[in-house]
Amino acid sequence: MDTQAYIEIARVEGRHWWYQGRRRIINTVLSAYLPTYVSQRIAEIGCGAGGNLPVLAQFGNVIGIEPCAMMRQYAIQRSIHTIVAGSLPDNIPFENDSLNVICLFDVLEHIEDDYAALTAIYKILTHNGTLALTVPALPILWSGLDDAAHHKRRYYKGDLRLKVETAGFRIKYITYFNTLLFPAILGVRLMQRLVPTPPDAHFAIPSPWLNSLFLNIFSLEQYLVPRFLLPFGVSIILIAQKVHRT
């Protein structure tokens, strides 16, 4: 992403309904599928300004990996966790079989060769290590927001499953989410194709009452996920386990 997009995300991620709601859903899913071993090593690749690190810290020792120097400084200032430089697929500063959990939250869609990124993660994870990721879903939702964030793609669940499994993982859980707001978001995205939106507007926080309303609706899904597999949504969340190839 460009510098301005990074700045806008760092500015809003603590208050914007989407970031807040996504963290609640991530926490719910990880609590169901991730062991809480204090000694396990957890890395978030593409940690940005570090907003997700407090959620991950309850599951083990957390390391943030971020390619952008400016965002690393934000994360260092806001967090007590270790923050290092690195990027997928070829520049992760860890040995093979060295991390118990690797998280990518809306990162994979930024990487040109996403399959190479997944195979690199496979090598770095320990035996039976866990991959947790979220990605934007459904190409029909492509909009100026994807352009502003420099996304390479949006995913269908089946395509994401195939890539992750081909890279050597066993899927433990995968579902769409951000389903309750899907009709409204689809309508807005389709309208934006007719009336282009300035790039900075995509990262703006709505008025307080609207931000609160969206957060409350979105957060209801923490009670649906992971109990149900939602049939469509704005995003996908996946938990997978490294299995040894034969």
N, C-alpha and C positions, 0 to 999 in steps of 0.2 A: 504493500500500500504506500501511497505517497505521504509526505510529512503531515499535511493538513488533516488527512483522514486519521492518522495516528493521534494527533492532538485532539480531535473531536471525540474519538472513542475514549481516550483517557479522561476527558472532561465529563462525559455523561455516564460512564458505565456504573458509577456508584448509585445513580438515581433513576436512570431510564428503566421503564417497565420491562423491556425485553431482557436486558442484562440481569435485572433482579429476579425475574421469573425463571429464566434459564438456570441461574445458580440454584434456585430451590429445587428444580426438577433434577438437575445433575446430582445434588446432594441426596435426594430420595433414591435415585437409581443406584448410585455408588453405595449407599448404605445397605441396599439389598444384595448387591453382587460383589462387593469388595471386602476382603478380609481386613480386620482392623488390627494388624500387627504393627506395634509401635516401631519396630526396627525396619520395616520394609521401606524401600527407597521409591519415591514417587516423583516423576518428572512431568511437568506440563510444558510441552513444546509449543512455542508461540504463545507464551504467557502474557504478552502485552504489558500492561501496567500493573499486573499482579492481582487483579480483582478476584480471581478464582482461588488463589493460593490458600486463603484462610479456610475455605471449604475442604480443600484437599488435605490440609494439615491434620485433620482429625483421624486420618487413615494411615499416617506414617510420616517419615521425614521427607519434606518437600523441597524440590529443586525447580526453579523456573528457568526455562531456556528460551531466549528471545534474540532474533537477529538484529533488531533495530536498537542502536545505542541509546537513542532518546527514550524509548520505552523501557529499556533496562534501567535507566536512571529513575524514571517514575516508579518502577517496581521496587528498586532498592530503597527509595525514600519512604515507600508506603508499607514495606514488608520487612520482617525479621528473617525471612527465608533466603537461602542461597540463590543468587541470580547469575547465570552465565550466558555467554554468547553462543549461538549455534543455530543451525537451520537444517531442514531436511531437503534432499535425502543424504547429502554427503558431508555434512559439517556438524555432527552431533558429538560433543567432546566426552563420550563415554565408551568404555570397552564393550565388546560383545558379552552378553549374558550378565549384565551388571545392574539392571534396573528391574524392580518388581512390577511396577505399574507405569505406563506411559499414557498421558492424556493429551488429546488434541481437540480443543473446543472451537469449532469453526475456523479451522486452519487448513485442513486437507484440500479444500476447494481453491486455495490460493496457490497450490503447488502444481507446476506444469506436469510433472510426471508423478501422479499420485500413487501409482503402483510401486514405483521405486521407493517412495517414501514409506509405504507399508512394509516392504521387504527390509528396509533399513531398520524400522522399528522392531520387526521380528528378530533380527540379529541381536539387538541391544537388550531385549527382554530376557529375563531369567527363565528357567524351566517352569512351565505353567504360569508365566507372567501374564498380566492383564493389560489389554488395550481398551481404553475408553475414549470415545470420540462423538462429536456432534458435527453435522454438516447441514447446509441449506438444502432443501428438498424441492423437487419438481420444477423442470425447466419452464413450465407455464408461468411461474412466478418471477421469471427473470425481469429485472427492472433497472432503473438508474442506480439503485442502491448497490446492485451487484457490480455495475460498472465502476461506481465510485470506490468500492472496496476492492476492486481488481480481482474479482472472482474469475476463475477459469471455467467453472461449471456449477450446476445444481444437480443433485443426485436423485435418481429413483432408488427405492429401497433394495430392489432386486439387483441392480447394477452394483451398488455399494457392497451388498452381501457377497456377490461373486468376486469382486476384487479382494476383499478381506480374506475370504476363504482361499482363494488362489495364492495369496501371499503366505499361507500356512497357518491361519488362525481357525479356531472353532468358535462359531458364533454362540454366545450364551443368551444374548438378548438384543433385539433390534426392533424399533418401532418408530413410526412418525410421531411427532408431537407438535405443539402449538396448533392444535386442531380446532379448538373452540373459536379462535379468532380467524380461522382460515378464510371463511367467506368474506369478511370485511377486508382482510389483507389482499385477497385476490382481486376484489373490486378496486381497491386503491392502486394496486400494481397495474391493472389493465388501464385504468384512467391515466396513470402517469405516462403510458405509452403515447397517449394522445396529447397530453399537456405536460411537457418535460419539467422536471423539478430541479432547481439548483442543487449542485452536489452537497453543499453543507446542510441543506434542509433534510437530507436523509438521516442525519445523525442528531437532529434537534429533539429535545425533550418536549412532549406535548404539554398543554396546560396542566396544572396540578391535578384538577379533578379528572381529566381524561387519562393522565398518566396513572393515577390511582385506580381508575376503572379497569384499564387494560391490565394492570398488574394483578388485580383481584381475579379477573377472568382467567388470565394465563396461569396464575398460581393454583387454580382449581385442579389443573392437570397433575400436580404432584400427588393427588389422591387417586388419579387414574393410572398414572405411570408409576411403577412397572406392573400393575395388576392386570392391565389390558394391553393388547396390541392395537393401537389406533390405526385406522385404515388409510388416513391421509393426514397431511399437516405441512406446516411451513418448514419444519426441520426434521432431522432424523437423529436419534441417539442410538449408539451401539456399544455393547460390551462384548469383548472377544478374548479368548485365551490362546496363548501360544501352545501349539502341539508340535511334537517332533515329527518331521517328515520321515517317511520310510523309504 
